[in-house]
Amino acid sequence: MPPLARLRTRTGCLQCRKRRKKCDETRPCCTACTRNSLHCQWPSEHSQPPDGRSRKFKSHAVAPLGVSLTQLPSPIIMPAPFSSSECIYLYQYFASTILPRFVRRNSLDQTHMLRLGFQYSPLFGAMVAVAGMQLPTKARWPGRLALQSYLHAIHTLQMSLTDTTKAGCDDRILATVVLLSCFEACRSDATPTVAPHVTATGLLLTQRRPREFRTKAAATFDRMCVESFLYQASLMMLFDPSLDALPENRKQLGLPLYFDTSTSPDSACGQTVLQASYKFFLLIADVTKLSRLSRPLDSAEVSKWRSLDRELSCWGHLICSPDVSLALCYLAIQILLQKVNPTITASERIQRVRSCLAAGLQRVPALEIDFYPPVYLLWPVAILGAVAVRLEQREAVRDVVASISAKKLGGHAGWVQKRLDRVWTAVDPVSEPEPSLAGLQLLLDQGDSA
């Protein structure tokens, strides 16, 4: 009687599972990996990918909050080359965990992007890439698969672009580029280079406008893409001097058509991604750009500074906001504006920055880290840290960055702390006991060299 066929187990090493080979589960290195000179890795309790053959897995897909399983596209028929159980697992993690983080209310229908992914391989690759980079595990396979999927998305996206003048009208292309920006912003394996993707997103948005008769899911998708672009284009400018994705003529983006209550197809929902009005994030971008200057302002720049100062005064109520994050952003904008304030002396400038720094550090311990995206929190914290000189001030900033790093996924906090360490090394607390505008200039200048 011939021996019964031995089925592959669900507890073998990752290499054997990937190669669809029987694993004898010899630890720390199984026989197959030893024989083939492969790096033998084992899934941890929290990182083990589900078995693709399991009926239970196929019939119990994890749905995003507020989305029923009947609304979710089937996770079984995957676009090539994403048919492995690891890719299915990362898709499920993106759908159930990553995508709901894009919106501030889980009741909004988020399925439009998921459906597009099964029609367009680059988008699906971008989903897997973002999920793999943010999966909370010490295992290496998610990061490797994320990078492979990211490169696949870029290559196939370039191959599919036949008419770039109409690319902005294709939801699939826009969603892919938005997710590629998110991948770069959260990657922990290298210095993020978001500028090309964010710039491309801005160009795509200039080619499209909100369309009538869109479903609620599609209208939510429009807002997600527009607000994600504004989010990256404004906040990431602090960390990448090459990023200047917002067109001088803001009318090219048609932003009021997405946000105005009389024209927006989903106006009743308020902000989808952003924590405040889109105009506040445009102000962040304009102030950051002006504050990069290390020389005295010319006449046109002085007029620009006065205009931005008046605009910021309209947001003065945020200093008393129960939302500590908004108060911190307001104080950080004030610090950037005072850095280039042409109407006061150097000593007055230091005094105003000192006041903002003290007010900011007083609020930092009250930050609710769990409720906000990491870059949004790190933007004002990095500015406070750059002007901080006293050791106790720097330790307070280091503590909050460490807290964000411990609770948030991706590499944001790590590369922000590296930038601050360079600033703190360059600015000696003994020789410069007051708030350091030189440190702030160094933060603004670092960019990819950090």
N, C-alpha and C positions, 0 to 999 in steps of 0.2 A: 504494500500500500504506500503510495507516494506521500511524503511528509506534507502536512498542511502548510499553505503559504503563510508566512509571518507578516502581519501588517505593520506598517511603520507606527511607532508610538507617537504620542503627542508631547512627550517629555524629553525628546532627544535634543542634541545640541543644535544651535542655529545653522551651522554649516550643513549638517546632514538634512535638516528640514528644507533648507534652501535648495539643496541638490536633489531632494526627494529620494534620499537613500536611507536605509535602515541604520539606526544608530544603536550601538550596544550600550550606550550611556555610561561608559567608563570615564570616570573623572580623575584628574582635571582635563585629560585629553583623551577623547574616544579613539578606538582603534582605527576607524576610517580616516579621521583627521591626521592621526599619526602616520598612517600609511601614505597619505597624499600630501603630507607636509603643509597642512592647512592650519590656520589659527582657530583653535577650538573655543567657541564661546557658548555660554549657557544662559538661557533666559532667566531673569529674576522673577520674583513673584509679581512685580508690577509691570514688567516689560514683556512677558511672554505673549507672542502674537497668537491669536486664535487659530485653531486648525481649520483650514479651508474646506476639508471634507465633511465637517460636522454639520448635520442638519440643524442642530440647535443654533449654531452660529448663523446659518443662512436664514433662519426664520425669526431670529430675535435680534435684528439689527438695532444698534443704538441710535435713537432719534434725538435731534436737538430739542432743547426745551421749547415747548410751545408748538412743536411740529409732530403730527401723528405719523406713525409708521407707514400708513397708506399714502401719505404725501411724499415720503422720501423715495428717490429713485432706488431701484434694486441694486444692492452692492455686489451682485454676483457676476453680471456681465460687464467685465472691466475692459476699458480700451487698452489695446496693446501699447506698451509692454508691462501693464500693471495688473497681471492676473495672479501674482503670488499672494499667499496668505498674509505676508508682511504688508503688502500694499493695501490689501483689503482692511487690515487692522488700522493702518494710518488713515485711510479714508474715513473709517468709522470714527476715529478720534477727531479728525477735522470736523466732521458733521455734528458730532455730539458735544464737542468742547471748544474747538477753536472758533468756528463760525459764530456761535452765540456770543462770543466775546466781542465780535465786531459791532454789535448793536447794543444799545443801552436798555432796551426792553425786549425781553425774550418772547413777548406776544407777537412780535412782527414776523411775518412769513419770510423765512430765509432760504426757501428751497430753490429759488430761481438759479442761483449760482451752482447749486448741486446738480441740477438737471443739465445745465450747460456743460458740466465737466464730462459727462458721458458722450457728448457730441464732439468734444474737442480735446485731443490728447494733451496738448500743451497745458491747458487749464487743469486737467486732472493731475498732471505732473507737478504743477505749482501747488495744488492742494496737498499732495503727498509730501512735497518738500517742506512746506510750512509746518505740517503736523509732525514730521520727523524731527525737525529742528527744535520743536517745543515739547516733545514728549518727555514727561518727567521720569527719566530713567538714567542709570549710569551705563547701560549697555551701549555698545558702539554701533550696532547695526542701524538704529534709526537715523543717526547722523550721516552714515555712509549712504543709506538709501535716499535721504533727503538731498544730498549733494548730487547723486546720480539723477534724481528726478528733476532737480533744478536745471542741470545741464541739458537734460532731454527737453524740458519745457522751452528753454531759450533756443535750442537748435531747431526744433520743430516749429516754433513760432516764426522764426526767421524764414523757414522754408515755405510756410503757408501764406506769407504776406505777398500777395500779387499786386495789390493796389493800395498803397499806403494812404492815399487821399480819402479812401472810404473806410479805413480800418476803424475809425472812431465809432462808426455806426454798428459795429459788430460787438454785441455784448460779450461774446466769448473772448475776443482779443483784449477788450478793456479789463475784464475780470482777471485774465492771466497776468497782465502787466501790473495790476494792483497787487496781486498776491506775490509776484516777484519782488516788489518793493517791500512787502511785509517780511518776506524771507530774508532779504538783505539786512533789514533793520533789526531782526531778532537773532541773526546767526552768531554763534559763539565760537566758531572755528577760525574766524578771520575778521579783520577790520571791515565793518559793513561799508558797502559802496552803493548807497541807495540812489545817488544822483541820476544815473542814466535811466533807471526805471521810473522814478518820480517824474523826471522831465518828459519821458515818453507818455506817461499817464496824462500829464497836462496837455500835451499835443493832441492826444486822442480826444480829450474832453472839449477842445476847441472845435472839433469836427461834429459834435453831436449836441442835441438839445432834448429836454424831456418830451416824450411823445404822449399824445392823448390816447385814451383807451388802453393804457397799459394795465395789466393785472396788478393787484396789490403787491404780489411777490416781486414783479418786475419794477414797480415804483420804489419799493424798498431797496432793491438792488441798485437802482440809479443813485439813490441817496447814499448808500453805503460806499459806492465808488467815488462819488464827488467828495464826501466828507473824509474818506480815507486819504484821498489825494491832498486835501487841505491840511490834514493832520500831519502827514509826512513832510509836505512841502514847507510848512511853517516851523515845526519843532526840530526837524533834523538839520535845518540851516545852521543851528548853533554848533553842530558837531562836524559839519562838512561845508567848508567855505566855497566849494565848487557848486553847491546846490543853489540854484536860483530858478526854480521851475515855474514860478508864477509870472505870467506875461505882464508887461508894463500896462497894457490895456486890458484891465480886468473884465471888460465887457465881452472879450473873446470867449470867456468861460461860461457866460450866461448864468452866473450864480443865482441872481434873483429868481430865475425861472424855476430853480430847484427848491428855493427856500421861501419865496414870497407866499403869503397865505392865500393870495387870490389866484396864483398860477400853479403852485406846486401840487401835484397829484396826490401827495401824501402829507399835506401841510399839517394836518391835525396831529401827527405823531411827534412833532417837535424834532429835536436833534436826534439823529440815528446813531452816530458815532461820536461826534464832538461833545465836549462837556459844556460848551457855551455857544453863543451865536457864531456863525462862520465869520462875521466881521471882526470878532475878537481874535481869531486865529490869523486873519489877514493883517491885523495890527501887529501881532507877534512877528510875522514875517518881515514887515516893513521896518520895525524897530531893530530887529536883529541885523538886517542888511545895513542900516545906517550906522549901527554901533560898531561894525567891523572896522570903521575908519579909525586910524591912529593919528591922523593929522587934524589940524583945525578945519572946521567946516567952511566951505565957500558960501556965497550968498544964496545960491539955489538950495544947498543942503541945509542952511539955516532956516529957510522958509519951510522946507520939508520937516525939520525938527519941530518947529512951532506947530505945524499942522498935526503931527503925531502926538505932541504934548496935549493939544486941545482934545484930540480924539480920546486919549487915555483918560482925561479928566471925566469923560462921560461914563467911564467904568469904575469910578471911584467907590461906588457902593460895594464893590467886590471885596474891599478890605475888611468889611464887616460881615461878609458872607458866611453862613454856617458851613459851606463847603470850603474846607481849609485849602484844598488844591487850587481853587480859583483865587483865593487871597494870596497864595504863594506866587502864582503866575503874575498877578498884578504887581506885587513887590519886585519880582524879577524884571518885569518890563521897566519899572521905575529905575532900577539899577542900570539897565542898559541905556536908558535915555539920559540919566544923569552923567554917565560916562562921557557923553559927547555934548553935554549941555553948554551952548555957546554964551549963555547969559550970566554965568556965575564964575566966581574965582575957583582956583584949584582947591583951596581949603574948604570952601562952601560945598564943592562937589563931594569931597571926602566925607564931610559931615552928613550930607543927605544919604550917601551910600551906607554910612555907618548906621543911620537910623533904619533904613530898609533892611539891612542885614540883621539887626537886632530883632526887628519885628518878624522877619522870616524864621529865624532860628527859634523864636518863641513858639511859632506855630508848627514847626516840623514834627515834634513828637505826637501831635494830634492827627497826623495824616492817616487816613484809612487806606492802607496799601492794597488791601484785597479788592477794592472796588474800581481801581483805575489801571489803565495800561501803563507799563513801566516807563516808556519814553515820556509820556505826559507828566509823570511824577519827577523823572530825572531831569527834565528841562529846567525847572526853577531851582531844584536842589543843586545842579551843577553850577548855576550862576552864583548861588549863595556860597558854594564851596570855593569858587574861583576868587572871590573877594575876601574870603575869610583868611585871617592871618594868625590869630591866636590859636594855640594848640587845642584849647577846649572847644573852640568853634569848629575847627577841622575835625575833631573827634566826633562831634555831634553830626556833622555831615557824613562822615565815614560810617557811622552807626546806621543812619537811615538808608544809605546806599546798600549796606550789607543786608538790611532788612528787606529791601526790595529784591536784592539778589536771591535771598533765601525763599521768598514767596512767589517770585515771578519766574517765568520760563524764558529761555533765550539768553543772549549774551549782553543785553543792554547795559546792565549795571556794571558788568566787568569792564567793558571798554570805557565807560564814563569814569570809573574809579582810576583807571590807568591815566586818563587825561588829567584828572585832578592831582594825582601823584606827581606828574610832571610839573604842573603848576606849583605845587607846594615845595617841590625840590628847588625850583628856580627862584621862588620868593621866600627870603629868609625872615622868619618872625622877629628876629633880634634887630635887624637893620631896618625893617619896615613894619612897625607895630600897628599901624592903622590899616583899615580896609584897602586892599590892593587892586587898583585899577590896572596895574601892569599884569597881574595874574589873570584878570578878566580878558585883557587883550591877548594874552598867551592862549587862553582857552579858545577864543574866537579864531585864532590863527592856526591852531594845530592841524585840524582836518585829518586826512588820511595818514599823515606822518606820525600821528600819535600812536 
